[in-house]
Amino acid sequence: MVKAVIFDMDGVLIDSEPFWQQAELSVFSQLGVKLTAEQTKQTAGMTTQAVADFWYQHSPWQGQSLAETEEAVIQQVGQAIVTQGLAKKGVHTLLQQLRQRQIPTALATNSSQFLMDTTLQTLAIHHYFDAHCCVEMVSKGKPAPDIYLLAAGKLGIAPADCLVFEDSYTGISAAKAAGMTVVAIPAADEWHHEKFAIADAKIRCLSEFQLTRWC
């Protein structure tokens, strides 16, 4: 029986993946890195720092540090969230159900504190979460299990009793490494990809999730 629920943020609570794609294409193209929209999928779920380092190793640039590049991407994504961000289908309903049943709930994201706060404020869902965990709070981001273990610890629930919602293989790997049950929510174009087989279940959106079957 699940005793707590932990949510990833990007791609689970908010359809922000297009914002990340647009920001990365904009920032890295200005630095001379030739990217396509398809190539940006290679870094889905990574920390922004890891993404900057990944593309620097692929095509080194001069004149702007990795930290400055990371911040440029974050600021563009943040602006897009404020002006265009919408909760994904089923988010508010499920969060309300969890609150009504007094099931502890946490957020565990590879995004920064700034983007976590921006998203929660924009979607008006901050109050639903008993714990908020972002990448600055751990030494290693996903796919390391650190952030999920931190979230479970803050909730006071054993990892084995936690259910996680994730959309990326990176995030699913992190949650499984933490010893948690994982429900995958793949992007439509990745629904049939075999990498999601490591998840315990797969749904197309949170509206499909039946809470009474798990909690």
Disulfide bonds with the S-S distance in Angstrom:
none
